[in-house]
Amino acid sequence: MRAPSEEKSDDSKDSFCEELEQVFDHFPKYHMEILLDFNAKFGRQDIFKPTAWNDSLYQDNNDNGVRTEKLCHIQNPGC
């Protein structure tokens, strides 16, 4: 699956996230899931530390970074 770039519509990003959630729902919960979104920029805000730790290259996030972070928390609420 290819993640939509930052300039794509919210509808296309929402559709992608919904499809990705459905894919993840088919995995057993004990398996490690790795999500790569090269269009996402994680900022150095505290909300991104569980996902990007302190190693973010970006000062600020973009919309795709926020969406990826939300998806990670939906799949792993303890994160």
N, CA, C and O atoms as a Maestro MAE file, in Angstrom:
{
 s_m_m2io_version
 :::
 2.0.0
}

f_m_ct {
 s_m_title
 :::
 protein
 m_atom[316] {
  # First column is atom index #
  i_m_mmod_type
  r_m_x_coord
  r_m_y_coord
  r_m_z_coord
  i_m_residue_number
  s_m_chain_name
  s_m_pdb_residue_name
  s_m_pdb_atom_name
  i_m_atomic_number
  :::
  1 25 0.845 -1.177 0.000 1 A "MET " " N  " 7
  2 3 0.000 0.000 0.000 1 A "MET " " CA " 6
  3 2 0.886 1.235 0.000 1 A "MET " " C  " 6
  4 15 1.951 1.247 0.618 1 A "MET " " O  " 8
  5 25 0.459 2.230 -0.667 2 A "ARG " " N  " 7
  6 3 1.225 3.465 -0.737 2 A "ARG " " CA " 6
  7 2 0.459 4.573 -0.013 2 A "ARG " " C  " 6
  8 15 -0.700 4.851 -0.319 2 A "ARG " " O  " 8
  9 25 1.126 5.188 0.940 3 A "ALA " " N  " 7
  10 3 0.516 6.276 1.712 3 A "ALA " " CA " 6
  11 2 0.375 7.513 0.835 3 A "ALA " " C  " 6
  12 15 1.269 7.823 0.049 3 A "ALA " " O  " 8
  13 25 -0.747 8.223 0.966 4 A "PRO " " N  " 7
  14 3 -0.906 9.457 0.192 4 A "PRO " " CA " 6
  15 2 0.052 10.536 0.686 4 A "PRO " " C  " 6
  16 15 0.339 10.629 1.879 4 A "PRO " " O  " 8
  17 25 0.532 11.332 -0.229 5 A "SER " " N  " 7
  18 3 1.443 12.415 0.137 5 A "SER " " CA " 6
  19 2 0.689 13.522 0.865 5 A "SER " " C  " 6
  20 15 -0.542 13.544 0.876 5 A "SER " " O  " 8
  21 25 1.427 14.426 1.462 6 A "GLU " " N  " 7
  22 3 0.863 15.485 2.297 6 A "GLU " " CA " 6
  23 2 -0.173 16.332 1.561 6 A "GLU " " C  " 6
  24 15 -1.151 16.767 2.169 6 A "GLU " " O  " 8
  25 25 0.022 16.574 0.269 7 A "GLU " " N  " 7
  26 3 -0.887 17.473 -0.455 7 A "GLU " " CA " 6
  27 2 -2.176 16.794 -0.919 7 A "GLU " " C  " 6
  28 15 -3.049 17.462 -1.472 7 A "GLU " " O  " 8
  29 25 -2.315 15.496 -0.710 8 A "LYS " " N  " 7
  30 3 -3.539 14.793 -1.103 8 A "LYS " " CA " 6
  31 2 -4.706 15.222 -0.208 8 A "LYS " " C  " 6
  32 15 -4.507 15.807 0.857 8 A "LYS " " O  " 8
  33 25 -5.905 14.923 -0.655 9 A "SER " " N  " 7
  34 3 -7.114 15.329 0.068 9 A "SER " " CA " 6
  35 2 -7.255 14.564 1.384 9 A "SER " " C  " 6
  36 15 -6.713 13.472 1.551 9 A "SER " " O  " 8
  37 25 -7.995 15.167 2.305 10 A "ASP " " N  " 7
  38 3 -8.281 14.490 3.571 10 A "ASP " " CA " 6
  39 2 -9.039 13.188 3.326 10 A "ASP " " C  " 6
  40 15 -8.827 12.201 4.030 10 A "ASP " " O  " 8
  41 25 -9.918 13.186 2.333 11 A "ASP " " N  " 7
  42 3 -10.675 11.960 2.034 11 A "ASP " " CA " 6
  43 2 -9.758 10.816 1.631 11 A "ASP " " C  " 6
  44 15 -9.954 9.682 2.070 11 A "ASP " " O  " 8
  45 25 -8.755 11.099 0.797 12 A "SER " " N  " 7
  46 3 -7.854 10.017 0.385 12 A "SER " " CA " 6
  47 2 -7.009 9.547 1.564 12 A "SER " " C  " 6
  48 15 -6.712 8.357 1.668 12 A "SER " " O  " 8
  49 25 -6.615 10.462 2.458 13 A "LYS " " N  " 7
  50 3 -5.849 10.075 3.644 13 A "LYS " " CA " 6
  51 2 -6.713 9.259 4.597 13 A "LYS " " C  " 6
  52 15 -6.252 8.268 5.164 13 A "LYS " " O  " 8
  53 25 -7.970 9.676 4.774 14 A "ASP " " N  " 7
  54 3 -8.886 8.928 5.639 14 A "ASP " " CA " 6
  55 2 -9.105 7.518 5.105 14 A "ASP " " C  " 6
  56 15 -9.097 6.554 5.870 14 A "ASP " " O  " 8
  57 25 -9.303 7.397 3.787 15 A "SER " " N  " 7
  58 3 -9.506 6.079 3.174 15 A "SER " " CA " 6
  59 2 -8.292 5.193 3.380 15 A "SER " " C  " 6
  60 15 -8.429 4.009 3.688 15 A "SER " " O  " 8
  61 25 -7.112 5.756 3.213 16 A "PHE " " N  " 7
  62 3 -5.888 4.992 3.412 16 A "PHE " " CA " 6
  63 2 -5.792 4.492 4.845 16 A "PHE " " C  " 6
  64 15 -5.489 3.321 5.075 16 A "PHE " " O  " 8
  65 25 -6.046 5.365 5.809 17 A "CYS " " N  " 7
  66 3 -5.966 4.973 7.226 17 A "CYS " " CA " 6
  67 2 -6.984 3.888 7.561 17 A "CYS " " C  " 6
  68 15 -6.674 2.948 8.294 17 A "CYS " " O  " 8
  69 25 -8.186 4.014 7.030 18 A "GLU " " N  " 7
  70 3 -9.214 3.004 7.281 18 A "GLU " " CA " 6
  71 2 -8.807 1.655 6.693 18 A "GLU " " C  " 6
  72 15 -8.986 0.617 7.329 18 A "GLU " " O  " 8
  73 25 -8.264 1.672 5.484 19 A "GLU " " N  " 7
  74 3 -7.812 0.431 4.859 19 A "GLU " " CA " 6
  75 2 -6.665 -0.186 5.645 19 A "GLU " " C  " 6
  76 15 -6.615 -1.403 5.825 19 A "GLU " " O  " 8
  77 25 -5.750 0.644 6.111 20 A "LEU " " N  " 7
  78 3 -4.617 0.152 6.889 20 A "LEU " " CA " 6
  79 2 -5.080 -0.433 8.224 20 A "LEU " " C  " 6
  80 15 -4.543 -1.449 8.666 20 A "LEU " " O  " 8
  81 25 -6.050 0.180 8.862 21 A "GLU " " N  " 7
  82 3 -6.609 -0.366 10.103 21 A "GLU " " CA " 6
  83 2 -7.190 -1.751 9.862 21 A "GLU " " C  " 6
  84 15 -7.006 -2.651 10.682 21 A "GLU " " O  " 8
  85 25 -7.892 -1.931 8.743 22 A "GLN " " N  " 7
  86 3 -8.471 -3.231 8.425 22 A "GLN " " CA " 6
  87 2 -7.387 -4.279 8.224 22 A "GLN " " C  " 6
  88 15 -7.546 -5.427 8.637 22 A "GLN " " O  " 8
  89 25 -6.299 -3.894 7.597 23 A "VAL " " N  " 7
  90 3 -5.176 -4.822 7.413 23 A "VAL " " CA " 6
  91 2 -4.606 -5.221 8.764 23 A "VAL " " C  " 6
  92 15 -4.380 -6.403 9.022 23 A "VAL " " O  " 8
  93 25 -4.373 -4.237 9.628 24 A "PHE " " N  " 7
  94 3 -3.820 -4.524 10.952 24 A "PHE " " CA " 6
  95 2 -4.749 -5.393 11.781 24 A "PHE " " C  " 6
  96 15 -4.286 -6.210 12.578 24 A "PHE " " O  " 8
  97 25 -6.048 -5.229 11.606 25 A "ASP " " N  " 7
  98 3 -7.008 -6.017 12.377 25 A "ASP " " CA " 6
  99 2 -6.918 -7.513 12.071 25 A "ASP " " C  " 6
  100 15 -7.386 -8.330 12.865 25 A "ASP " " O  " 8
  101 25 -6.326 -7.883 10.936 26 A "HIS " " N  " 7
  102 3 -6.191 -9.292 10.575 26 A "HIS " " CA " 6
  103 2 -4.956 -9.942 11.197 26 A "HIS " " C  " 6
  104 15 -4.822 -11.165 11.162 26 A "HIS " " O  " 8
  105 25 -4.056 -9.144 11.766 27 A "PHE " " N  " 7
  106 3 -2.863 -9.687 12.408 27 A "PHE " " CA " 6
  107 2 -3.185 -10.092 13.840 27 A "PHE " " C  " 6
  108 15 -3.931 -9.392 14.524 27 A "PHE " " O  " 8
  109 25 -2.635 -11.206 14.302 28 A "PRO " " N  " 7
  110 3 -2.772 -11.531 15.726 28 A "PRO " " CA " 6
  111 2 -2.134 -10.414 16.562 28 A "PRO " " C  " 6
  112 15 -1.141 -9.814 16.151 28 A "PRO " " O  " 8
  113 25 -2.695 -10.153 17.699 29 A "LYS " " N  " 7
  114 3 -2.241 -9.028 18.518 29 A "LYS " " CA " 6
  115 2 -0.835 -9.213 19.087 29 A "LYS " " C  " 6
  116 15 -0.208 -8.232 19.486 29 A "LYS " " O  " 8
  117 25 -0.331 -10.428 19.135 30 A "TYR " " N  " 7
  118 3 0.992 -10.641 19.718 30 A "TYR " " CA " 6
  119 2 2.121 -10.421 18.716 30 A "TYR " " C  " 6
  120 15 3.287 -10.421 19.109 30 A "TYR " " O  " 8
  121 25 1.811 -10.234 17.438 31 A "HIS " " N  " 7
  122 3 2.855 -9.967 16.461 31 A "HIS " " CA " 6
  123 2 3.249 -8.495 16.471 31 A "HIS " " C  " 6
  124 15 2.424 -7.625 16.749 31 A "HIS " " O  " 8
  125 25 4.473 -8.232 16.175 32 A "MET " " N  " 7
  126 3 4.935 -6.854 16.072 32 A "MET " " CA " 6
  127 2 4.507 -6.313 14.707 32 A "MET " " C  " 6
  128 15 4.660 -6.982 13.685 32 A "MET " " O  " 8
  129 25 3.981 -5.121 14.708 33 A "GLU " " N  " 7
  130 3 3.579 -4.477 13.474 33 A "GLU " " CA " 6
  131 2 4.486 -3.276 13.251 33 A "GLU " " C  " 6
  132 15 4.696 -2.469 14.157 33 A "GLU " " O  " 8
  133 25 5.012 -3.165 12.063 34 A "ILE " " N  " 7
  134 3 5.877 -2.041 11.732 34 A "ILE " " CA " 6
  135 2 5.210 -1.258 10.617 34 A "ILE " " C  " 6
  136 15 4.862 -1.805 9.571 34 A "ILE " " O  " 8
  137 25 5.042 0.015 10.858 35 A "LEU " " N  " 7
  138 3 4.401 0.889 9.890 35 A "LEU " " CA " 6
  139 2 5.418 1.914 9.427 35 A "LEU " " C  " 6
  140 15 5.999 2.634 10.238 35 A "LEU " " O  " 8
  141 25 5.630 1.980 8.129 36 A "LEU " " N  " 7
  142 3 6.534 2.972 7.562 36 A "LEU " " CA " 6
  143 2 5.716 3.926 6.714 36 A "LEU " " C  " 6
  144 15 5.035 3.507 5.778 36 A "LEU " " O  " 8
  145 25 5.781 5.173 7.032 37 A "ASP " " N  " 7
  146 3 5.128 6.208 6.220 37 A "ASP " " CA " 6
  147 2 6.170 7.273 5.962 37 A "ASP " " C  " 6
  148 15 6.425 8.122 6.816 37 A "ASP " " O  " 8
  149 25 6.766 7.232 4.801 38 A "PHE " " N  " 7
  150 3 7.826 8.174 4.485 38 A "PHE " " CA " 6
  151 2 7.283 9.567 4.170 38 A "PHE " " C  " 6
  152 15 8.058 10.497 3.948 38 A "PHE " " O  " 8
  153 25 5.959 9.718 4.150 39 A "ASN " " N  " 7
  154 3 5.341 11.020 3.956 39 A "ASN " " CA " 6
  155 2 5.055 11.705 5.285 39 A "ASN " " C  " 6
  156 15 4.699 12.884 5.308 39 A "ASN " " O  " 8
  157 25 5.205 10.990 6.379 40 A "ALA " " N  " 7
  158 3 4.895 11.533 7.700 40 A "ALA " " CA " 6
  159 2 6.111 12.228 8.295 40 A "ALA " " C  " 6
  160 15 7.235 11.730 8.226 40 A "ALA " " O  " 8
  161 25 5.857 13.375 8.874 41 A "LYS " " N  " 7
  162 3 6.907 14.080 9.609 41 A "LYS " " CA " 6
  163 2 6.456 14.166 11.060 41 A "LYS " " C  " 6
  164 15 5.433 14.774 11.376 41 A "LYS " " O  " 8
  165 25 7.238 13.546 11.933 42 A "PHE " " N  " 7
  166 3 6.953 13.596 13.364 42 A "PHE " " CA " 6
  167 2 7.757 14.735 13.966 42 A "PHE " " C  " 6
  168 15 8.978 14.794 13.822 42 A "PHE " " O  " 8
  169 25 7.067 15.627 14.635 43 A "GLY " " N  " 7
  170 3 7.756 16.719 15.303 43 A "GLY " " CA " 6
  171 2 8.345 16.259 16.623 43 A "GLY " " C  " 6
  172 15 8.270 15.084 16.982 43 A "GLY " " O  " 8
  173 25 8.923 17.192 17.324 44 A "ARG " " N  " 7
  174 3 9.555 16.856 18.606 44 A "ARG " " CA " 6
  175 2 8.625 17.106 19.790 44 A "ARG " " C  " 6
  176 15 9.073 17.126 20.937 44 A "ARG " " O  " 8
  177 25 7.329 17.297 19.520 45 A "GLN " " N  " 7
  178 3 6.374 17.488 20.601 45 A "GLN " " CA " 6
  179 2 6.234 16.188 21.394 45 A "GLN " " C  " 6
  180 15 6.497 15.101 20.880 45 A "GLN " " O  " 8
  181 25 5.820 16.318 22.634 46 A "ASP " " N  " 7
  182 3 5.696 15.160 23.521 46 A "ASP " " CA " 6
  183 2 4.778 14.069 22.960 46 A "ASP " " C  " 6
  184 15 5.015 12.885 23.200 46 A "ASP " " O  " 8
  185 25 3.748 14.447 22.226 47 A "ILE " " N  " 7
  186 3 2.795 13.456 21.703 47 A "ILE " " CA " 6
  187 2 3.473 12.438 20.791 47 A "ILE " " C  " 6
  188 15 3.003 11.306 20.680 47 A "ILE " " O  " 8
  189 25 4.566 12.817 20.139 48 A "PHE " " N  " 7
  190 3 5.218 11.920 19.187 48 A "PHE " " CA " 6
  191 2 6.316 11.059 19.814 48 A "PHE " " C  " 6
  192 15 6.826 10.154 19.153 48 A "PHE " " O  " 8
  193 25 6.684 11.308 21.039 49 A "LYS " " N  " 7
  194 3 7.793 10.566 21.657 49 A "LYS " " CA " 6
  195 2 7.563 9.057 21.747 49 A "LYS " " C  " 6
  196 15 8.522 8.303 21.577 49 A "LYS " " O  " 8
  197 25 6.333 8.572 22.007 50 A "PRO " " N  " 7
  198 3 6.162 7.114 22.029 50 A "PRO " " CA " 6
  199 2 6.426 6.457 20.669 50 A "PRO " " C  " 6
  200 15 6.784 5.281 20.606 50 A "PRO " " O  " 8
  201 25 6.253 7.203 19.602 51 A "THR " " N  " 7
  202 3 6.427 6.652 18.265 51 A "THR " " CA " 6
  203 2 7.792 6.972 17.678 51 A "THR " " C  " 6
  204 15 8.457 6.086 17.140 51 A "THR " " O  " 8
  205 25 8.214 8.217 17.774 52 A "ALA " " N  " 7
  206 3 9.471 8.654 17.143 52 A "ALA " " CA " 6
  207 2 10.582 8.870 18.161 52 A "ALA " " C  " 6
  208 15 11.694 9.242 17.787 52 A "ALA " " O  " 8
  209 25 10.306 8.647 19.416 53 A "TRP " " N  " 7
  210 3 11.254 8.873 20.505 53 A "TRP " " CA " 6
  211 2 11.780 10.312 20.448 53 A "TRP " " C  " 6
  212 15 11.021 11.231 20.140 53 A "TRP " " O  " 8
  213 25 13.020 10.508 20.729 54 A "ASN " " N  " 7
  214 3 13.613 11.846 20.655 54 A "ASN " " CA " 6
  215 2 14.418 12.032 19.373 54 A "ASN " " C  " 6
  216 15 15.167 13.000 19.237 54 A "ASN " " O  " 8
  217 25 14.260 11.106 18.440 55 A "ASP " " N  " 7
  218 3 15.111 11.080 17.263 55 A "ASP " " CA " 6
  219 2 14.510 11.741 16.036 55 A "ASP " " C  " 6
  220 15 15.012 11.537 14.930 55 A "ASP " " O  " 8
  221 25 13.467 12.515 16.191 56 A "SER " " N  " 7
  222 3 12.837 13.132 15.032 56 A "SER " " CA " 6
  223 2 13.781 14.120 14.358 56 A "SER " " C  " 6
  224 15 14.518 14.855 15.015 56 A "SER " " O  " 8
  225 25 13.738 14.115 13.055 57 A "LEU " " N  " 7
  226 3 14.534 15.068 12.280 57 A "LEU " " CA " 6
  227 2 13.830 16.410 12.141 57 A "LEU " " C  " 6
  228 15 14.435 17.394 11.716 57 A "LEU " " O  " 8
  229 25 12.557 16.447 12.498 58 A "TYR " " N  " 7
  230 3 11.739 17.633 12.251 58 A "TYR " " CA " 6
  231 2 11.347 18.312 13.554 58 A "TYR " " C  " 6
  232 15 11.079 17.653 14.559 58 A "TYR " " O  " 8
  233 25 11.320 19.605 13.522 59 A "GLN " " N  " 7
  234 3 10.865 20.372 14.679 59 A "GLN " " CA " 6
  235 2 9.343 20.272 14.811 59 A "GLN " " C  " 6
  236 15 8.809 20.117 15.910 59 A "GLN " " O  " 8
  237 25 8.666 20.362 13.678 60 A "ASP " " N  " 7
  238 3 7.199 20.336 13.666 60 A "ASP " " CA " 6
  239 2 6.693 19.152 12.858 60 A "ASP " " C  " 6
  240 15 7.381 18.647 11.971 60 A "ASP " " O  " 8
  241 25 5.492 18.722 13.176 61 A "ASN " " N  " 7
  242 3 4.861 17.625 12.472 61 A "ASN " " CA " 6
  243 2 4.091 18.145 11.260 61 A "ASN " " C  " 6
  244 15 3.866 19.346 11.113 61 A "ASN " " O  " 8
  245 25 3.694 17.205 10.395 62 A "ASN " " N  " 7
  246 3 2.738 17.535 9.348 62 A "ASN " " CA " 6
  247 2 1.476 16.705 9.575 62 A "ASN " " C  " 6
  248 15 1.412 15.903 10.507 62 A "ASN " " O  " 8
  249 25 0.485 16.902 8.727 63 A "ASP " " N  " 7
  250 3 -0.793 16.203 8.887 63 A "ASP " " CA " 6
  251 2 -0.613 14.695 8.829 63 A "ASP " " C  " 6
  252 15 -1.237 13.969 9.604 63 A "ASP " " O  " 8
  253 25 0.233 14.210 7.921 64 A "ASN " " N  " 7
  254 3 0.458 12.766 7.829 64 A "ASN " " CA " 6
  255 2 1.114 12.215 9.094 64 A "ASN " " C  " 6
  256 15 0.852 11.075 9.478 64 A "ASN " " O  " 8
  257 25 1.953 13.002 9.737 65 A "GLY " " N  " 7
  258 3 2.558 12.574 10.997 65 A "GLY " " CA " 6
  259 2 1.513 12.408 12.089 65 A "GLY " " C  " 6
  260 15 1.545 11.441 12.850 65 A "GLY " " O  " 8
  261 25 0.590 13.356 12.162 66 A "VAL " " N  " 7
  262 3 -0.490 13.273 13.157 66 A "VAL " " CA " 6
  263 2 -1.352 12.045 12.887 66 A "VAL " " C  " 6
  264 15 -1.698 11.312 13.813 66 A "VAL " " O  " 8
  265 25 -1.697 11.822 11.635 67 A "ARG " " N  " 7
  266 3 -2.535 10.661 11.284 67 A "ARG " " CA " 6
  267 2 -1.829 9.340 11.599 67 A "ARG " " C  " 6
  268 15 -2.452 8.405 12.103 67 A "ARG " " O  " 8
  269 25 -0.547 9.266 11.305 68 A "THR " " N  " 7
  270 3 0.211 8.044 11.595 68 A "THR " " CA " 6
  271 2 0.283 7.797 13.091 68 A "THR " " C  " 6
  272 15 0.141 6.663 13.548 68 A "THR " " O  " 8
  273 25 0.503 8.857 13.849 69 A "GLU " " N  " 7
  274 3 0.556 8.742 15.308 69 A "GLU " " CA " 6
  275 2 -0.785 8.248 15.857 69 A "GLU " " C  " 6
  276 15 -0.815 7.373 16.723 69 A "GLU " " O  " 8
  277 25 -1.890 8.802 15.358 70 A "LYS " " N  " 7
  278 3 -3.213 8.358 15.816 70 A "LYS " " CA " 6
  279 2 -3.436 6.890 15.504 70 A "LYS " " C  " 6
  280 15 -3.960 6.142 16.330 70 A "LYS " " O  " 8
  281 25 -3.035 6.478 14.303 71 A "LEU " " N  " 7
  282 3 -3.194 5.081 13.917 71 A "LEU " " CA " 6
  283 2 -2.386 4.161 14.840 71 A "LEU " " C  " 6
  284 15 -2.859 3.091 15.222 71 A "LEU " " O  " 8
  285 25 -1.184 4.576 15.192 72 A "CYS " " N  " 7
  286 3 -0.361 3.777 16.110 72 A "CYS " " CA " 6
  287 2 -1.034 3.641 17.468 72 A "CYS " " C  " 6
  288 15 -0.993 2.572 18.077 72 A "CYS " " O  " 8
  289 25 -1.646 4.702 17.940 73 A "HIS " " N  " 7
  290 3 -2.323 4.642 19.247 73 A "HIS " " CA " 6
  291 2 -3.609 3.832 19.187 73 A "HIS " " C  " 6
  292 15 -3.998 3.211 20.176 73 A "HIS " " O  " 8
  293 25 -4.271 3.833 18.036 74 A "ILE " " N  " 7
  294 3 -5.476 2.998 17.889 74 A "ILE " " CA " 6
  295 2 -5.076 1.530 17.940 74 A "ILE " " C  " 6
  296 15 -5.750 0.724 18.581 74 A "ILE " " O  " 8
  297 25 -3.991 1.178 17.272 75 A "GLN " " N  " 7
  298 3 -3.545 -0.205 17.221 75 A "GLN " " CA " 6
  299 2 -2.881 -0.664 18.517 75 A "GLN " " C  " 6
  300 15 -2.894 -1.853 18.835 75 A "GLN " " O  " 8
  301 25 -2.311 0.260 19.254 76 A "ASN " " N  " 7
  302 3 -1.608 -0.066 20.502 76 A "ASN " " CA " 6
  303 2 -1.945 0.990 21.549 76 A "ASN " " C  " 6
  304 15 -1.141 1.890 21.793 76 A "ASN " " O  " 8
  305 25 -3.123 0.895 22.174 77 A "PRO " " N  " 7
  306 3 -3.561 1.943 23.105 77 A "PRO " " CA " 6
  307 2 -2.620 2.179 24.279 77 A "PRO " " C  " 6
  308 15 -2.633 3.263 24.863 77 A "PRO " " O  " 8
  309 25 -1.823 1.211 24.631 78 A "GLY " " N  " 7
  310 3 -0.892 1.380 25.751 78 A "GLY " " CA " 6
  311 2 0.348 2.165 25.391 78 A "GLY " " C  " 6
  312 15 1.179 2.457 26.252 78 A "GLY " " O  " 8
  313 25 0.473 2.504 24.134 79 A "CYS " " N  " 7
  314 3 1.664 3.186 23.629 79 A "CYS " " CA " 6
  315 2 1.719 4.626 24.116 79 A "CYS " " C  " 6
  316 15 2.657 5.353 23.788 79 A "CYS " " O  " 8
  :::
 }
 m_bond[315] {
  # First column is bond index #
  i_m_from
  i_m_to
  i_m_order
  :::
  1 1 2 1
  2 2 3 1
  3 3 4 2
  4 3 5 1
  5 5 6 1
  6 6 7 1
  7 7 8 2
  8 7 9 1
  9 9 10 1
  10 10 11 1
  11 11 12 2
  12 11 13 1
  13 13 14 1
  14 14 15 1
  15 15 16 2
  16 15 17 1
  17 17 18 1
  18 18 19 1
  19 19 20 2
  20 19 21 1
  21 21 22 1
  22 22 23 1
  23 23 24 2
  24 23 25 1
  25 25 26 1
  26 26 27 1
  27 27 28 2
  28 27 29 1
  29 29 30 1
  30 30 31 1
  31 31 32 2
  32 31 33 1
  33 33 34 1
  34 34 35 1
  35 35 36 2
  36 35 37 1
  37 37 38 1
  38 38 39 1
  39 39 40 2
  40 39 41 1
  41 41 42 1
  42 42 43 1
  43 43 44 2
  44 43 45 1
  45 45 46 1
  46 46 47 1
  47 47 48 2
  48 47 49 1
  49 49 50 1
  50 50 51 1
  51 51 52 2
  52 51 53 1
  53 53 54 1
  54 54 55 1
  55 55 56 2
  56 55 57 1
  57 57 58 1
  58 58 59 1
  59 59 60 2
  60 59 61 1
  61 61 62 1
  62 62 63 1
  63 63 64 2
  64 63 65 1
  65 65 66 1
  66 66 67 1
  67 67 68 2
  68 67 69 1
  69 69 70 1
  70 70 71 1
  71 71 72 2
  72 71 73 1
  73 73 74 1
  74 74 75 1
  75 75 76 2
  76 75 77 1
  77 77 78 1
  78 78 79 1
  79 79 80 2
  80 79 81 1
  81 81 82 1
  82 82 83 1
  83 83 84 2
  84 83 85 1
  85 85 86 1
  86 86 87 1
  87 87 88 2
  88 87 89 1
  89 89 90 1
  90 90 91 1
  91 91 92 2
  92 91 93 1
  93 93 94 1
  94 94 95 1
  95 95 96 2
  96 95 97 1
  97 97 98 1
  98 98 99 1
  99 99 100 2
  100 99 101 1
  101 101 102 1
  102 102 103 1
  103 103 104 2
  104 103 105 1
  105 105 106 1
  106 106 107 1
  107 107 108 2
  108 107 109 1
  109 109 110 1
  110 110 111 1
  111 111 112 2
  112 111 113 1
  113 113 114 1
  114 114 115 1
  115 115 116 2
  116 115 117 1
  117 117 118 1
  118 118 119 1
  119 119 120 2
  120 119 121 1
  121 121 122 1
  122 122 123 1
  123 123 124 2
  124 123 125 1
  125 125 126 1
  126 126 127 1
  127 127 128 2
  128 127 129 1
  129 129 130 1
  130 130 131 1
  131 131 132 2
  132 131 133 1
  133 133 134 1
  134 134 135 1
  135 135 136 2
  136 135 137 1
  137 137 138 1
  138 138 139 1
  139 139 140 2
  140 139 141 1
  141 141 142 1
  142 142 143 1
  143 143 144 2
  144 143 145 1
  145 145 146 1
  146 146 147 1
  147 147 148 2
  148 147 149 1
  149 149 150 1
  150 150 151 1
  151 151 152 2
  152 151 153 1
  153 153 154 1
  154 154 155 1
  155 155 156 2
  156 155 157 1
  157 157 158 1
  158 158 159 1
  159 159 160 2
  160 159 161 1
  161 161 162 1
  162 162 163 1
  163 163 164 2
  164 163 165 1
  165 165 166 1
  166 166 167 1
  167 167 168 2
  168 167 169 1
  169 169 170 1
  170 170 171 1
  171 171 172 2
  172 171 173 1
  173 173 174 1
  174 174 175 1
  175 175 176 2
  176 175 177 1
  177 177 178 1
  178 178 179 1
  179 179 180 2
  180 179 181 1
  181 181 182 1
  182 182 183 1
  183 183 184 2
  184 183 185 1
  185 185 186 1
  186 186 187 1
  187 187 188 2
  188 187 189 1
  189 189 190 1
  190 190 191 1
  191 191 192 2
  192 191 193 1
  193 193 194 1
  194 194 195 1
  195 195 196 2
  196 195 197 1
  197 197 198 1
  198 198 199 1
  199 199 200 2
  200 199 201 1
  201 201 202 1
  202 202 203 1
  203 203 204 2
  204 203 205 1
  205 205 206 1
  206 206 207 1
  207 207 208 2
  208 207 209 1
  209 209 210 1
  210 210 211 1
  211 211 212 2
  212 211 213 1
  213 213 214 1
  214 214 215 1
  215 215 216 2
  216 215 217 1
  217 217 218 1
  218 218 219 1
  219 219 220 2
  220 219 221 1
  221 221 222 1
  222 222 223 1
  223 223 224 2
  224 223 225 1
  225 225 226 1
  226 226 227 1
  227 227 228 2
  228 227 229 1
  229 229 230 1
  230 230 231 1
  231 231 232 2
  232 231 233 1
  233 233 234 1
  234 234 235 1
  235 235 236 2
  236 235 237 1
  237 237 238 1
  238 238 239 1
  239 239 240 2
  240 239 241 1
  241 241 242 1
  242 242 243 1
  243 243 244 2
  244 243 245 1
  245 245 246 1
  246 246 247 1
  247 247 248 2
  248 247 249 1
  249 249 250 1
  250 250 251 1
  251 251 252 2
  252 251 253 1
  253 253 254 1
  254 254 255 1
  255 255 256 2
  256 255 257 1
  257 257 258 1
  258 258 259 1
  259 259 260 2
  260 259 261 1
  261 261 262 1
  262 262 263 1
  263 263 264 2
  264 263 265 1
  265 265 266 1
  266 266 267 1
  267 267 268 2
  268 267 269 1
  269 269 270 1
  270 270 271 1
  271 271 272 2
  272 271 273 1
  273 273 274 1
  274 274 275 1
  275 275 276 2
  276 275 277 1
  277 277 278 1
  278 278 279 1
  279 279 280 2
  280 279 281 1
  281 281 282 1
  282 282 283 1
  283 283 284 2
  284 283 285 1
  285 285 286 1
  286 286 287 1
  287 287 288 2
  288 287 289 1
  289 289 290 1
  290 290 291 1
  291 291 292 2
  292 291 293 1
  293 293 294 1
  294 294 295 1
  295 295 296 2
  296 295 297 1
  297 297 298 1
  298 298 299 1
  299 299 300 2
  300 299 301 1
  301 301 302 1
  302 302 303 1
  303 303 304 2
  304 303 305 1
  305 305 306 1
  306 306 307 1
  307 307 308 2
  308 307 309 1
  309 309 310 1
  310 310 311 1
  311 311 312 2
  312 311 313 1
  313 313 314 1
  314 314 315 1
  315 315 316 2
  :::
 }
}
